[in-house]
Amino acid sequence: MSVILATAGYDHKIRFWEAPSGINSRTLRYPDSQVNCLEISPDKQFLAAGGNPQIRLFEINNTSNHNPVLTLESHTGSVTSLGFQRDGRYLYSGSEDGTVKLWDLRSPTYSRSFDSRGPVNSVALHPNQSSIISGDQNGSVKVWDLGTSKCINDLALDVHQSLSNNNNCNENDSASGSTSPSGQRVSIQSVDISEDGRTCIAATNHADVFVWDPTNAQEFKPITKFRAHPIGTYLLKARISPDCRHLVTTSSDRTARLWDTSTWDLSQTLAQHTKWVWDAVFSADSSYLVTASSDNSARLWNLRTGDVVRQYNGHQTAVTCVALNDSST
């Protein structure tokens, strides 16, 4: 299979799709909970699904086996974000239990666990495989060094002031988090780092996007910050394209927006979903985007034209996550 496309959500179902035709080729039941996040291994052999609180791995090519081949059970809260290291032997995850975990997939138990001291919404692996970046509900972005197993940077985000670094990862500082004028904490909804390692972003649930140059892992250099969606709406996902030229943000305003990373100007608004857009993933060549929505559908967009190429229907409730691997390697 050259293109692996999967979606999941509130209906406890994981659906595989024939991307060009829109045919639902296979359906798996996730037994425990809704599915919060999906990721396909680099070799296209396994699909990892994060729920509450398990992570389950399913075989992609063995269509006769509907059961998970591995269940990871050490998280105690919803798994909100996960991914594979480049060689596919390790998986990393973030959870509302406040931890970031690294898993050797030859074992059902985690190999390392990092305490974020706040529910984790998003994790991203640096392309050099040396560190994990996490964003949590206390408004903190942390960099976890996999060599030393320590937090080497803690960025406290303030939507009304300049960005700050706190590379001491002081517990009292990080626990206080970032606050809005009303005194409410600003939650980090999504973090990502570009494939070339030159751009790191963190997006708050109220749609403020912070951008840094992360070349020095202990001292991120601020580039810009901007509001990605209107006041009163929620940002749900932010992801940098594989070619590093665009950022996509998705929102409760029913749109996905594309931002030019050379200028950080809005380049496209994709606006055919009828409810919240929860997730989005780029194709390997960055020419296409798949979005997942509360309108029970996923859509494939041609980013050159801005048109919907295919719609994937079959889920009975909200589609909250999507995974795509169409790489040639």
C-alpha positions as CSV (number, residue, x, y, z in Angstrom):
1,M,0.0,0.0,0.0
2,S,1.6,3.2,-1.1
3,V,-0.8,5.6,0.6
4,I,-2.1,4.9,4.2
5,L,-4.9,7.2,5.3
6,A,-6.8,6.7,8.6
7,T,-9.3,8.6,10.6
8,A,-10.9,8.2,14.1
9,G,-12.9,10.0,16.6
10,Y,-15.8,9.9,19.1
11,D,-17.4,6.8,17.6
12,H,-14.7,4.4,18.9
13,K,-13.9,3.5,15.2
14,I,-10.7,3.7,13.3
15,R,-11.3,3.8,9.5
16,F,-8.8,3.2,6.8
17,W,-9.5,4.8,3.4
18,E,-8.5,4.4,-0.2
19,A,-7.4,8.0,-0.6
20,P,-8.1,8.5,-4.3
21,S,-11.6,6.9,-4.3
22,G,-12.8,7.7,-0.8
23,I,-13.8,4.1,-0.2
24,N,-13.7,2.9,3.5
25,S,-11.4,-0.1,3.0
26,R,-11.2,-1.3,6.6
27,T,-12.7,-0.5,10.0
28,L,-11.3,-1.3,13.5
29,R,-13.0,-0.9,16.8
30,Y,-11.1,1.0,19.5
31,P,-12.5,-0.7,22.6
32,D,-11.8,1.7,25.5
33,S,-12.7,5.2,24.6
34,Q,-12.8,7.8,21.8
35,V,-9.6,8.1,19.8
36,N,-7.7,11.3,20.4
37,C,-4.7,10.9,18.1
38,L,-3.3,8.7,15.3
39,E,0.1,8.2,13.9
40,I,1.4,5.8,11.2
41,S,4.9,4.3,11.6
42,P,7.5,5.4,9.0
43,D,7.6,1.9,7.4
44,K,3.8,1.9,7.1
45,Q,3.5,-1.3,9.1
46,F,1.7,0.0,12.2
47,L,-0.9,2.5,13.3
48,A,-0.7,3.9,16.8
49,A,-3.9,5.2,18.3
50,G,-4.1,7.2,21.6
51,G,-7.2,7.0,23.7
52,N,-8.0,7.2,27.4
53,P,-5.6,6.1,28.8
54,Q,-4.2,3.4,26.5
55,I,-2.1,3.6,23.4
56,R,-2.8,0.7,21.0
57,L,-0.8,-0.4,18.0
58,F,-2.5,-2.1,15.1
59,E,-1.1,-3.9,12.1
60,I,-1.8,-2.1,8.9
61,N,-1.1,-4.8,6.3
62,N,-2.6,-7.8,8.1
63,T,-6.2,-6.9,7.4
64,S,-7.4,-10.2,9.0
65,N,-6.2,-9.1,12.5
66,H,-8.6,-6.6,14.0
67,N,-6.9,-6.7,17.4
68,P,-4.0,-4.6,18.6
69,V,-0.6,-6.2,18.5
70,L,0.7,-4.0,21.4
71,T,-1.1,-2.1,24.2
72,L,0.8,0.5,26.2
73,E,-0.9,1.2,29.5
74,S,1.3,3.4,31.7
75,H,-0.5,6.7,31.2
76,T,-3.2,7.5,33.7
77,G,-5.1,10.1,31.6
78,S,-6.1,10.7,28.0
79,V,-3.3,10.4,25.5
80,T,-3.4,13.6,23.5
81,S,-0.5,13.4,21.2
82,L,2.0,10.8,19.9
83,G,4.5,10.0,17.2
84,F,7.3,7.7,16.1
85,Q,11.0,8.2,16.0
86,R,12.5,8.1,12.5
87,D,13.5,4.4,12.7
88,G,10.1,3.4,14.0
89,R,11.5,1.5,17.0
90,Y,10.5,4.1,19.5
91,L,7.2,6.0,20.2
92,Y,6.7,9.2,22.2
93,S,3.5,10.4,23.7
94,G,2.0,13.2,25.8
95,S,-1.0,12.8,28.2
96,E,-3.4,14.8,30.3
97,D,-1.7,12.9,33.2
98,G,1.0,15.5,33.0
99,T,3.7,13.3,31.5
100,V,5.7,12.9,28.3
101,K,6.7,9.3,27.8
102,L,9.2,7.5,25.5
103,W,8.5,3.9,24.6
104,D,10.7,1.2,23.2
105,L,8.2,-0.8,21.2
106,R,10.0,-4.1,22.0
107,S,8.5,-3.7,25.5
108,P,5.0,-2.9,26.8
109,T,6.4,-0.5,29.4
110,Y,7.8,3.0,28.9
111,S,11.6,3.5,28.9
112,R,11.5,7.1,30.1
113,S,8.9,9.5,31.6
114,F,9.2,13.3,32.0
115,D,7.0,15.2,34.4
116,S,5.5,18.4,32.8
117,R,3.6,19.3,35.9
118,G,0.6,20.1,33.9
119,P,-1.7,18.2,31.5
120,V,0.1,17.8,28.1
121,N,-1.8,18.6,25.0
122,S,0.9,18.2,22.3
123,V,4.4,16.7,21.7
124,A,6.8,17.0,18.8
125,L,10.1,15.3,18.1
126,H,13.0,17.4,16.9
127,P,14.1,16.2,13.5
128,N,17.6,15.4,14.8
129,Q,15.8,13.0,17.2
130,S,17.6,14.5,20.2
131,S,14.8,16.2,22.0
132,I,11.0,16.3,22.5
133,I,9.0,19.5,22.7
134,S,5.8,19.6,24.7
135,G,3.0,22.1,25.3
136,D,0.8,21.9,28.3
137,Q,-2.4,23.3,29.7
138,N,-0.4,25.5,32.2
139,G,0.8,27.5,29.2
140,S,4.3,26.1,29.2
141,V,6.4,24.9,26.3
142,K,9.3,22.6,27.4
143,V,12.2,21.0,25.7
144,W,13.2,17.6,27.0
145,D,16.7,16.4,26.1
146,L,16.8,12.7,25.3
147,G,20.5,12.4,26.0
148,T,20.4,13.7,29.6
149,S,16.7,13.0,30.3
150,K,16.3,16.6,31.5
151,C,14.2,19.6,30.7
152,I,16.7,22.1,29.1
153,N,14.3,24.9,28.2
154,D,10.9,26.1,29.5
155,L,9.2,28.8,27.6
156,A,6.5,30.7,29.5
157,L,4.1,32.2,27.0
158,D,2.4,35.5,27.6
159,V,0.0,36.6,24.9
160,H,0.4,40.3,25.9
161,Q,4.1,40.5,26.3
162,S,7.3,39.4,24.6
163,L,8.3,35.7,24.7
164,S,10.6,34.6,27.5
165,N,13.0,31.7,28.1
166,N,13.5,29.9,31.4
167,N,16.1,27.3,30.8
168,N,16.3,26.4,34.5
169,C,12.9,24.7,34.2
170,N,12.1,25.9,37.8
171,E,9.1,24.1,39.2
172,N,7.5,27.1,40.7
173,D,7.8,29.1,37.5
174,S,6.5,26.4,35.2
175,A,3.6,25.5,37.5
176,S,2.4,29.1,37.5
177,G,2.0,29.0,33.7
178,S,0.7,31.8,31.5
179,T,-2.4,33.8,32.2
180,S,-4.8,35.9,30.3
181,P,-6.0,39.4,31.5
182,S,-9.0,37.6,33.1
183,G,-6.6,35.5,35.2
184,Q,-7.3,32.3,33.3
185,R,-4.5,30.1,32.2
186,V,-3.6,30.1,28.5
187,S,-3.4,26.5,27.4
188,I,-0.9,25.4,24.7
189,Q,-3.0,23.5,22.3
190,S,-0.4,22.5,19.7
191,V,3.4,22.5,19.2
192,D,5.5,21.6,16.1
193,I,9.0,21.9,14.7
194,S,9.9,22.1,11.0
195,E,11.8,19.3,9.2
196,D,14.8,21.6,8.7
197,G,14.9,22.3,12.5
198,R,14.8,26.1,11.9
199,T,11.2,26.9,13.0
200,C,9.3,25.9,16.1
201,I,5.7,27.0,16.8
202,A,3.4,26.8,19.7
203,A,-0.3,27.7,19.4
204,T,-2.7,28.5,22.3
205,N,-6.3,27.4,22.5
206,H,-7.3,31.0,21.9
207,A,-5.5,31.0,18.5
208,D,-2.3,32.9,19.4
209,V,0.7,31.4,17.5
210,F,4.2,31.9,18.8
211,V,7.2,31.3,16.4
212,W,10.8,30.7,17.3
213,D,14.2,29.8,15.8
214,P,15.1,26.8,18.0
215,T,18.7,26.4,16.7
216,N,19.9,26.8,20.3
217,A,17.7,24.4,22.2
218,Q,18.4,26.2,25.5
219,E,17.6,29.7,24.2
220,F,14.9,29.8,21.5
221,K,15.0,33.0,19.5
222,P,11.6,34.7,19.0
223,I,10.6,35.3,15.4
224,T,7.0,36.5,15.6
225,K,3.6,35.9,17.1
226,F,0.2,36.4,15.5
227,R,-3.5,35.5,15.9
228,A,-4.5,32.7,13.5
229,H,-8.3,32.7,14.0
230,P,-10.9,35.3,15.2
231,I,-11.3,36.3,18.8
232,G,-13.9,34.0,20.5
233,T,-12.9,30.9,18.5
234,Y,-10.6,28.0,19.5
235,L,-7.5,26.8,17.7
236,L,-7.4,23.0,17.7
237,K,-4.3,22.0,15.8
238,A,-1.2,23.6,14.2
239,R,1.2,21.8,12.0
240,I,4.2,22.7,9.7
241,S,4.3,21.2,6.2
242,P,7.1,18.8,5.3
243,D,8.6,21.3,2.9
244,C,8.6,23.9,5.8
245,R,6.9,26.5,3.6
246,H,3.5,26.5,5.3
247,L,1.8,26.2,8.7
248,V,-1.8,24.9,8.9
249,T,-4.1,25.9,11.8
250,T,-7.5,24.4,12.4
251,S,-10.3,25.9,14.4
252,S,-13.7,25.9,15.9
253,D,-14.5,28.6,13.2
254,R,-15.0,25.6,10.8
255,T,-11.9,26.5,8.8
256,A,-8.3,25.4,8.2
257,R,-5.9,28.2,7.4
258,L,-2.6,28.1,5.6
259,W,0.2,30.5,6.6
260,D,3.3,31.3,4.5
261,T,6.3,30.6,6.8
262,S,8.5,33.1,5.0
263,T,6.2,36.1,5.8
264,W,3.7,34.5,8.3
265,D,0.9,36.0,6.2
266,L,-2.3,34.2,5.5
267,S,-2.1,32.4,2.2
268,Q,-5.3,30.3,2.1
269,T,-8.5,29.7,4.0
270,L,-10.2,26.3,3.5
271,A,-13.8,26.7,4.4
272,Q,-16.0,23.8,3.4
273,H,-16.4,22.0,6.7
274,T,-19.7,22.8,8.5
275,K,-18.4,22.2,12.1
276,W,-15.2,22.4,14.1
277,V,-12.0,21.3,12.3
278,W,-10.0,19.2,14.7
279,D,-7.0,18.0,12.9
280,A,-5.0,18.3,9.6
281,V,-2.1,16.5,8.0
282,F,-0.1,17.3,4.9
283,S,0.9,14.9,2.2
284,A,4.6,14.1,1.9
285,D,5.1,16.6,-0.9
286,S,3.1,19.3,0.9
287,S,0.7,19.6,-2.1
288,Y,-2.3,18.1,-0.3
289,L,-4.0,18.4,3.1
290,V,-6.4,16.1,4.9
291,T,-8.7,17.7,7.5
292,A,-10.9,16.0,10.2
293,S,-14.1,17.7,11.5
294,S,-17.0,17.4,13.9
295,D,-19.2,17.3,10.8
296,N,-18.4,13.5,10.8
297,S,-16.2,13.8,7.7
298,A,-12.6,14.1,6.6
299,R,-11.7,16.0,3.4
300,L,-8.7,15.9,1.0
301,W,-7.7,19.3,-0.3
302,N,-5.5,20.2,-3.3
303,L,-3.5,23.1,-1.9
304,R,-2.6,24.4,-5.4
305,T,-6.2,25.1,-6.1
306,G,-7.8,25.2,-2.7
307,D,-10.4,22.7,-3.9
308,V,-11.8,19.6,-2.1
309,V,-10.6,16.6,-4.1
310,R,-12.3,13.9,-2.0
311,Q,-14.6,13.6,1.0
312,Y,-14.5,10.7,3.4
313,N,-17.8,9.8,5.0
314,G,-18.7,7.0,7.3
315,H,-18.1,8.1,10.9
316,Q,-21.3,8.5,12.9
317,T,-19.9,11.2,15.2
318,A,-17.1,13.8,15.2
319,V,-13.8,12.9,13.4
320,T,-11.1,14.2,15.7
321,C,-7.9,12.9,14.3
322,V,-6.3,11.9,11.0
323,A,-3.1,10.2,9.9
324,L,-1.5,10.0,6.5
325,N,1.6,8.4,5.2
326,D,2.1,8.6,1.5
327,S,5.9,8.8,1.5
328,S,7.9,6.9,-1.1
329,T,10.5,5.7,1.4
